[in-house]
């Protein structure tokens, strides 16, 4: 509900729709070591209330609103799990925001800007469309409108 999106460091395979992976034993179990040590366990960051991948003032605002309204129960703004949104939850989000905590995820395929072949390859379909558009323009530029 308010945990920061956290990926495993290595790809995992499900067996019979089941996956057993323990993040708590070491920070390097998470991609980018993006966890925090609490006691003897590594844990994911708490406080991404709006689930946008960053813990910031927007999350703290939501906590503040619920704390002001004395919201309680199983709510996303209850970061510490005590059943109520209050200043202790605000402190968690505020500390994480102060430390610029955000999700760390694997990137997609990258184009090497130093290799012209990569750029040519990636842009081949765009280049052919531009050529077609240019040819059509040249053939029709002197025609009168219908």
Short mmCIF file of the C-alpha atoms (twelve columns), coordinates in Angstrom:
data_MODEL
# 
_entry.id   MODEL 
# 
loop_
_atom_site.group_PDB 
_atom_site.id 
_atom_site.type_symbol 
_atom_site.label_atom_id 
_atom_site.label_alt_id 
_atom_site.label_comp_id 
_atom_site.label_asym_id 
_atom_site.label_seq_id 
_atom_site.Cartn_x 
_atom_site.Cartn_y 
_atom_site.Cartn_z 
_atom_site.pdbx_PDB_model_num 
ATOM 1   C CA . UNK A 1   0.000  0.000   0.000   1 
ATOM 2   C CA . UNK A 2   2.800  2.485   0.662   1 
ATOM 3   C CA . UNK A 3   6.009  0.526   0.075   1 
ATOM 4   C CA . UNK A 4   8.407  1.796   -2.543  1 
ATOM 5   C CA . UNK A 5   8.543  -0.333  -5.693  1 
ATOM 6   C CA . UNK A 6   11.527 -2.647  -5.182  1 
ATOM 7   C CA . UNK A 7   12.926 -5.171  -7.666  1 
ATOM 8   C CA . UNK A 8   15.006 -8.240  -6.949  1 
ATOM 9   C CA . UNK A 9   18.644 -7.873  -7.958  1 
ATOM 10  C CA . UNK A 10  18.542 -10.946 -10.196 1 
ATOM 11  C CA . UNK A 11  15.753 -12.412 -12.342 1 
ATOM 12  C CA . UNK A 12  13.636 -14.957 -10.489 1 
ATOM 13  C CA . UNK A 13  11.639 -17.888 -11.805 1 
ATOM 14  C CA . UNK A 14  8.232  -18.911 -10.521 1 
ATOM 15  C CA . UNK A 15  7.679  -22.589 -9.801  1 
ATOM 16  C CA . UNK A 16  4.030  -23.700 -9.894  1 
ATOM 17  C CA . UNK A 17  2.913  -20.073 -9.538  1 
ATOM 18  C CA . UNK A 18  5.040  -19.740 -6.409  1 
ATOM 19  C CA . UNK A 19  8.160  -17.703 -5.754  1 
ATOM 20  C CA . UNK A 20  10.280 -17.786 -2.622  1 
ATOM 21  C CA . UNK A 21  12.724 -14.869 -2.406  1 
ATOM 22  C CA . UNK A 22  13.960 -13.341 0.837   1 
ATOM 23  C CA . UNK A 23  14.831 -9.641  0.573   1 
ATOM 24  C CA . UNK A 24  15.532 -9.275  4.293   1 
ATOM 25  C CA . UNK A 25  18.955 -10.940 4.532   1 
ATOM 26  C CA . UNK A 26  21.062 -8.392  2.634   1 
ATOM 27  C CA . UNK A 27  20.688 -5.047  0.853   1 
ATOM 28  C CA . UNK A 28  22.134 -6.613  -2.283  1 
ATOM 29  C CA . UNK A 29  18.993 -8.742  -2.646  1 
ATOM 30  C CA . UNK A 30  17.291 -5.642  -4.114  1 
ATOM 31  C CA . UNK A 31  18.182 -4.073  -7.432  1 
ATOM 32  C CA . UNK A 32  20.446 -1.105  -6.703  1 
ATOM 33  C CA . UNK A 33  20.668 -2.188  -3.028  1 
ATOM 34  C CA . UNK A 34  17.625 0.072   -2.550  1 
ATOM 35  C CA . UNK A 35  16.628 -1.000  0.964   1 
ATOM 36  C CA . UNK A 36  17.128 0.167   4.536   1 
ATOM 37  C CA . UNK A 37  18.349 -1.792  7.554   1 
ATOM 38  C CA . UNK A 38  15.836 -1.929  10.428  1 
ATOM 39  C CA . UNK A 39  17.158 -3.939  13.339  1 
ATOM 40  C CA . UNK A 40  18.691 -7.043  11.765  1 
ATOM 41  C CA . UNK A 41  16.500 -7.095  8.646   1 
ATOM 42  C CA . UNK A 42  16.776 -5.265  5.343   1 
ATOM 43  C CA . UNK A 43  13.419 -3.726  4.474   1 
ATOM 44  C CA . UNK A 44  11.857 -1.849  1.594   1 
ATOM 45  C CA . UNK A 45  11.311 1.865   2.053   1 
ATOM 46  C CA . UNK A 46  7.927  2.956   3.321   1 
ATOM 47  C CA . UNK A 47  6.191  6.191   2.378   1 
ATOM 48  C CA . UNK A 48  5.370  6.101   -1.338  1 
ATOM 49  C CA . UNK A 49  1.709  6.679   -0.540  1 
ATOM 50  C CA . UNK A 50  0.706  7.808   -4.046  1 
ATOM 51  C CA . UNK A 51  2.835  5.084   -5.707  1 
ATOM 52  C CA . UNK A 52  4.652  7.434   -8.105  1 
ATOM 53  C CA . UNK A 53  8.078  5.923   -7.406  1 
ATOM 54  C CA . UNK A 54  9.428  8.696   -5.205  1 
ATOM 55  C CA . UNK A 55  8.874  9.559   -1.557  1 
ATOM 56  C CA . UNK A 56  8.306  13.299  -1.415  1 
ATOM 57  C CA . UNK A 57  6.110  16.139  -0.184  1 
ATOM 58  C CA . UNK A 58  3.142  14.807  -2.171  1 
ATOM 59  C CA . UNK A 59  3.161  11.662  -0.028  1 
ATOM 60  C CA . UNK A 60  3.609  13.651  3.162   1 
ATOM 61  C CA . UNK A 61  0.635  15.833  2.184   1 
ATOM 62  C CA . UNK A 62  -1.607 12.779  1.956   1 
ATOM 63  C CA . UNK A 63  -0.397 11.598  5.361   1 
ATOM 64  C CA . UNK A 64  -0.936 15.077  6.810   1 
ATOM 65  C CA . UNK A 65  -4.521 15.179  5.505   1 
ATOM 66  C CA . UNK A 66  -5.356 11.776  6.982   1 
ATOM 67  C CA . UNK A 67  -3.669 12.646  10.290  1 
ATOM 68  C CA . UNK A 68  -5.675 15.897  10.460  1 
ATOM 69  C CA . UNK A 69  -8.879 13.909  9.893   1 
ATOM 70  C CA . UNK A 70  -7.912 11.229  12.474  1 
ATOM 71  C CA . UNK A 71  -8.115 8.471   9.846   1 
ATOM 72  C CA . UNK A 72  -7.512 4.980   11.162  1 
ATOM 73  C CA . UNK A 73  -7.645 1.344   10.115  1 
ATOM 74  C CA . UNK A 74  -5.922 -0.359  7.224   1 
ATOM 75  C CA . UNK A 75  -5.046 2.836   5.333   1 
ATOM 76  C CA . UNK A 76  -2.225 3.613   2.928   1 
ATOM 77  C CA . UNK A 77  -1.050 6.603   4.991   1 
ATOM 78  C CA . UNK A 78  -0.339 4.428   8.044   1 
ATOM 79  C CA . UNK A 79  3.345  3.838   7.337   1 
ATOM 80  C CA . UNK A 80  4.276  2.182   10.618  1 
ATOM 81  C CA . UNK A 81  1.273  -0.148  10.760  1 
ATOM 82  C CA . UNK A 82  -0.120 1.044   14.100  1 
ATOM 83  C CA . UNK A 83  -3.610 1.580   12.654  1 
ATOM 84  C CA . UNK A 84  -3.658 5.392   12.591  1 
ATOM 85  C CA . UNK A 85  -2.210 8.147   10.413  1 
ATOM 86  C CA . UNK A 86  -0.255 10.482  12.659  1 
ATOM 87  C CA . UNK A 87  2.980  12.386  13.140  1 
ATOM 88  C CA . UNK A 88  5.040  9.194   13.404  1 
ATOM 89  C CA . UNK A 89  3.996  8.306   9.845   1 
ATOM 90  C CA . UNK A 90  4.803  11.829  8.701   1 
ATOM 91  C CA . UNK A 91  8.275  11.485  10.223  1 
ATOM 92  C CA . UNK A 92  8.981  8.311   8.223   1 
ATOM 93  C CA . UNK A 93  7.922  9.904   4.936   1 
ATOM 94  C CA . UNK A 94  9.685  13.164  5.761   1 
ATOM 95  C CA . UNK A 95  12.986 11.411  6.536   1 
ATOM 96  C CA . UNK A 96  12.793 9.384   3.323   1 
ATOM 97  C CA . UNK A 97  11.913 12.486  1.303   1 
ATOM 98  C CA . UNK A 98  14.825 14.362  2.880   1 
ATOM 99  C CA . UNK A 99  17.117 11.531  1.721   1 
ATOM 100 C CA . UNK A 100 15.658 11.648  -1.822  1 
ATOM 101 C CA . UNK A 101 14.472 8.036   -1.678  1 
ATOM 102 C CA . UNK A 102 13.052 6.836   -4.986  1 
ATOM 103 C CA . UNK A 103 12.605 3.572   -6.833  1 
ATOM 104 C CA . UNK A 104 15.596 2.029   -8.592  1 
ATOM 105 C CA . UNK A 105 14.629 -0.193  -11.500 1 
ATOM 106 C CA . UNK A 106 16.482 -1.972  -14.283 1 
ATOM 107 C CA . UNK A 107 16.679 0.129   -17.421 1 
ATOM 108 C CA . UNK A 108 15.648 -0.922  -20.885 1 
ATOM 109 C CA . UNK A 109 17.892 -1.402  -23.890 1 
ATOM 110 C CA . UNK A 110 20.156 1.547   -24.495 1 
ATOM 111 C CA . UNK A 111 21.364 2.982   -27.756 1 
ATOM 112 C CA . UNK A 112 25.061 3.735   -27.801 1 
ATOM 113 C CA . UNK A 113 25.211 7.360   -29.033 1 
ATOM 114 C CA . UNK A 114 28.840 6.839   -30.037 1 
ATOM 115 C CA . UNK A 115 27.937 4.073   -32.494 1 
ATOM 116 C CA . UNK A 116 26.314 5.539   -35.627 1 
ATOM 117 C CA . UNK A 117 25.052 2.066   -36.604 1 
ATOM 118 C CA . UNK A 118 22.806 2.040   -33.530 1 
ATOM 119 C CA . UNK A 119 21.286 5.379   -34.481 1 
ATOM 120 C CA . UNK A 120 20.866 4.391   -38.139 1 
ATOM 121 C CA . UNK A 121 19.301 1.087   -37.151 1 
ATOM 122 C CA . UNK A 122 16.873 2.678   -34.684 1 
ATOM 123 C CA . UNK A 123 15.865 5.407   -37.130 1 
ATOM 124 C CA . UNK A 124 15.561 3.368   -40.338 1 
ATOM 125 C CA . UNK A 125 11.759 3.237   -40.280 1 
ATOM 126 C CA . UNK A 126 11.530 6.940   -39.444 1 
ATOM 127 C CA . UNK A 127 13.933 7.794   -42.267 1 
ATOM 128 C CA . UNK A 128 11.890 5.814   -44.807 1 
ATOM 129 C CA . UNK A 129 8.692  7.596   -43.704 1 
ATOM 130 C CA . UNK A 130 10.373 10.981  -44.073 1 
ATOM 131 C CA . UNK A 131 11.510 10.063  -47.600 1 
ATOM 132 C CA . UNK A 132 7.967  9.011   -48.566 1 
ATOM 133 C CA . UNK A 133 6.505  12.233  -47.123 1 
ATOM 134 C CA . UNK A 134 9.105  14.283  -48.991 1 
ATOM 135 C CA . UNK A 135 8.367  12.468  -52.283 1 
ATOM 136 C CA . UNK A 136 4.622  13.055  -51.895 1 
ATOM 137 C CA . UNK A 137 5.220  16.724  -51.144 1 
ATOM 138 C CA . UNK A 138 7.399  17.171  -54.245 1 
ATOM 139 C CA . UNK A 139 4.806  15.519  -56.506 1 
ATOM 140 C CA . UNK A 140 1.889  17.538  -55.160 1 
ATOM 141 C CA . UNK A 141 3.323  20.919  -54.206 1 
ATOM 142 C CA . UNK A 142 2.286  22.604  -57.476 1 
ATOM 143 C CA . UNK A 143 -1.217 21.155  -57.642 1 
ATOM 144 C CA . UNK A 144 -4.129 23.435  -56.962 1 
ATOM 145 C CA . UNK A 145 -6.344 22.603  -53.992 1 
ATOM 146 C CA . UNK A 146 -9.483 20.615  -54.734 1 
# 
